């Protein structure tokens, strides 16, 4: 499954989330979608709102804390795959 991280380049919280995704080694599974360019349409289609936000295929997790919880669940699922 590919997840979508909706972000803004200049947004500090978006930067924190992008950094955490990379630290966890999840970048191959999570597509970074800039809401100010190529990701704008998809973000709107999934409910829009504030960034950062993570689409997991079912739900849009909004805000850093919610995304960090979702990332922990993704990491758990990745570990179970191994």
N, C-alpha and C positions, 0 to 999 in steps of 0.2 A: 504494500500500500504506500502511496505517496501522499504525504501531508502537505498542506499549504500554509506557510507562515506569511501573513500579510503584515507589512512593515512600512516604515518611512526611513529613508537613509539618514536623515538628520535628527531623528527622534531618539533620545537617550534610552528609553525603555526598550525600543525596538533593537537598539544596539546590544543591550544586555541579553536579550533573548537570542539574537543571532549568535553572540559569543557562546552562550550556553549550549546551543544546538551543536556548534562546532566542537566544543570541549567534550561533549558526550559522544561524538562520532556519529551523530545522526544526520549530518548534512546530506548524505546520499539518499536519505528517505524523506527529507523535508525540503520542499521547493520554496525559495525565498521569492515572494511576490511583492514588488514595490507598488503600493496603492496610488502613488503619484505618476505611475507610467503604465507598464504592461499588466499590472495586477489589478487595476482599478475596476474593470468590468467584472472580474471574478469575485472581487471583494464585495461589490454591490449585490451580486447574485446570491452570495452567502449571508447577506444580512447587513453588511457594512458596519458602520459605527467607528469606535475608537481603535487605534492600533497601539500595541501589537495585538494580533489575533491569530489563532491557529485553527484551521479547518481540519478535522480528523476524519472526514468522510461522512459524518453524521451531524456533528455539532461544531459550532464556532466558539472556541474558548477565547474570551476577551480579557486582556490585561495580563501583566507579567506573572502574578501569583497563580492565576488559573492556568496559564501556559506551562509554568514550571511543574505544576501538578500533572498536567497532561504529558509532559516530557518524561516524568518519572514512570507513568503508566506505559509509555512507549518503550522505555528502557527495559521495564519488566517483561514486556512481551518479546522484545528482541532477545533477552537472556533465555526465555523459555524456548525460543526457536533453536537455540544452540544445543 
